[in-house]
Amino acid sequence: MKIVVLMKQVFDTEAKITLDGSGKINKQGVSLVMNPYDEYAVELGLRIKEKLKGEVTVVSLGGDEVQSALRQALAMGADKAVLVDPGTEEIDEFTTATILAKAVGGMEYDIILGGFKAIDDGSVQVCGRVAEILGVPVVNVVTQAEVEEGKAVATCDIDGGSAVIEVSLPAVLTAQKGGIEPRYPSMKGIMQAKKKPMQKIGLAEIGLDAAQVAPKVKALNFFMPAARAAGKTVPGEPAEAARELARLLREEAKVI
């Protein structure tokens, strides 16, 4: 069983985001981590590997800084990693999906896994776009999956409950937290990860050029939300306070 996991590196969820003078996100001193939803995908891939004696390849996009997240996946138990350098930071979901699909399309794969969203942009687009480009079905928001030769039976979150979906392989499954708890890398796994193969390639090596992956969408500026105004306490007896509160809601807050 050939298992491919699509992984993204993101800001640490505990990081304090600031902007530089040009209106862009300041990356200095900010810790980078594997996208938490992609951790669920890696764990799911490892469980499939352990059951069916497969091989897990983790694929990501970016520069050398992404190697730390890839090494984490290798320490968890993945067999090898592929890092594709797009040659620019100006990328969008179209760019990412086009590059990942081209890279994965040159590999052997039975199942492709990824987090159902990234915590930085939350676009929920990339895995679905990859599936569309490769011409395979996609099952989203998977909390559990039983995989056999030729098919997968996935339990998925839906509004108000869950659904069980059977899909033929190859297919793309996007992981959600729930029934999949990522393992912690052991010391042995961390040491072994240093020796596992990590291939670093550029666009030319997968048959693409910058014009073919030029982004369709560009963020022109970022800004922080306005600081919340301090709350107000309305003193007085209950009846008097209620009248004053109603006046404030009508005249100042303008919500009634």
N, C-alpha and C positions, 0 to 999 in steps of 0.2 A: 504494500500500500504506500503510494507516494503522496505525502501530505505537504502542502505549501501553506504557510501562514504569512499573511500580510501584516506588517507591523509599522507603527508610526511612533516617533519620539516626540514628546510634548513637554511643556513646562510642568514642573512638580505642582501638584494640586495645592501645596502649602506655600507656593512662591507668591511674593508680593509683586504685582505687576506695576511697572512705572513706564512712563513715556519719555523719550529723549526730546531734545529741542525741535526736532523736525516732525514730530507727531508720529513717530514709529515706536514700536515696543522696544524697550531697553532690555537687551538680553544679558547684559553684564551681571555676573554674580548670581544668575538664576539657574537653579538645578534643573537638569533635564532627566526625564524618566520615560520608561516604556508606557505608552498609552494604557491605562488600566483595563479598558475593554479588550485590548489586544492580549493582555495577560491571560484573560479567560480563553481566548482563541488558542494561545500557545498551550495552555493546560489541556484543552479539548484535543488538540493535535497529539499531545503526548499520550493521552489515554487511548486514543485510536491506535497509535503506534504500539503501545504495550499490549493491546488486545490482538492486533492483526500483524504484528511483526513488520512494521513499516519504517519509513524514513521521513523525518521532519526537516524541511528547509524553510528558514525564515527569510523573508525578502522585505527590504525597506528602501526608502528613498532619502537622499540627503548627503551631507558631507561626512568627514571623519568623526565628527562629534556623535554621530548615530551609532558608532561602533559599541559604545558602552551598553546601550539598550539591546543591541544584537548579542553581545556577550552574555547579558543576563538571560536571554532566551536559550542560548547554548548551555549556560550553567544549569538551567532548569531541566535540560535533557534533549533539546533540539540537536540535530546532527550536523547541520551546516548552515551558513548564512550567506546571503547575497546582498550587497549594498550597491545601489545604482546612484551615481552622482549626476544630477540633472544639469550641473554646470551653472546654476543660477538659483537665487532665492525667490525669484519672481515666478511662483507656480500657483496653480489653482487645482480644483478637483479634476478638471479635464486633463491637465498636464500629468498629475499624479496617476490617474487611472490609465492613461495611455501608456505611460512608461512601465507601470507595473504589469499591465496586461501583456505588453511586448516582451518583458523579461520572463514572465511566467509562461507565456506561450512557447518559449524556446526550451522549456523543461518538460519532464514527464510529471504528470500529476493525476491523481484520482479524486482528490478533494482539496478545495481551497478554503481556508478559514481566515477570519479577520474579526476585529471588534465591530459591533454594529454602528459605533460612532467614535469619533475622537473627541476628547474633552476640551480641546482648544477651540476648534471651529464648530463642532457639533453639526456638520452638514449632512451626515448620514448618506453620502453619495458614492464614495470611492469604490467600495466592494460591489455595489450594484452596477456601477459603470464597468468595472472589470469583468463581471459576469456577462454583461451585454456585449462587450467587445469580443470576448472569447466564445460567445454563443452557447453558454451553459446556464442552467437554471440557478436561481438564488433563493435561499430561505433565510429570512431575517429574524433577529432578536431571539436566538436559540439559547435556551437555558440547559438543555440536555440533548444528547444525540447518541443513538445506537447505530453504528456503522458496520455494514457487512460488505462482502465483495459485491459491488455493483449497485448498492443502494444505501441510503441513510434514512433513519426515522428520527425526526427532530421534534422536540417539544418547544413551542415558541410562545412568548408573551403576546397576548392580544388584549384589546380593551375589555376589561372586566373578567379576564380569565386566561386560559391557555388553549393552544391548538396543537394537535399532533399531525405532522406532515411527512409523508413519505416521498422521497425524491430519488431519481436515478442518478448515478454518478457517471461522469464527473459533474460536480456542482460546487457552488459557493455557499458557505454557511457563515452567518455573522453572529458572534457570541454576545450574550448579555449575562450580567451577574444573576445569580440565582442558585442553580444546582451545580455550578462549576466553581470550585474554590482553587485558585492557583497555588501551586506548591512553592515553598521557599527553596532557593538553590542551596544545596549542601556544600560543605567545604570541598568535598571530593568533586562535586559538579563544577564548582568555581575553578578548581585547578585544571580539570579536564577541558573546560571551555577555552582555555588559553591555547590548547593544541588543536582545537577543531577548526576546520577550514572556513575562512571568511573571504569570499571573492568580492573584490571591488572593481566595478566596471563603469564605463561612461556610456553616453547615448550611442556613440558610433558602434560600440561593441554589440548593441542589440538592434542595430539597423535603423536608428532614428537620428534626426538632426534637430537643432534648436527651433527651426521654423515649424516643424511638424508638431511640436509640443508647446508652442507659444500659448500662454494662458488666455482664456476667453474673458476672464474676470480679473480685475485688479483692484486691490484696496487702496484708495487714494489717501486715506487718513484714518487715524485712530484717536479716540478721545475718551477720557474717563467720565463716568456718570457724575452728575452734579451731587455735591454733598447733601445729605438729607438735613432738613431744618430740624432744630431742636423741638422736642415735643412741648406741649402746653398743658399745665394743670389748671383745671377750673375749680376754684375754691367756692365755699359757701354752702348753704343748706341745700339738700337734694333738689327741691323744687326750683330754687333760684339757680343752682348750678345747671340743671337740665335746660332751663330757658337760655342761659348764657351759651351753653354748648350748642344748642340749636342755632343760635344767632351766628356763632363762629363758623359752624359748618355751612351755613347759608351764605354769609357775607365774605368770609375770608377763604375758606377752603373751597367754596362754591360746589359742594357735592350734593346739596339738597336745594 
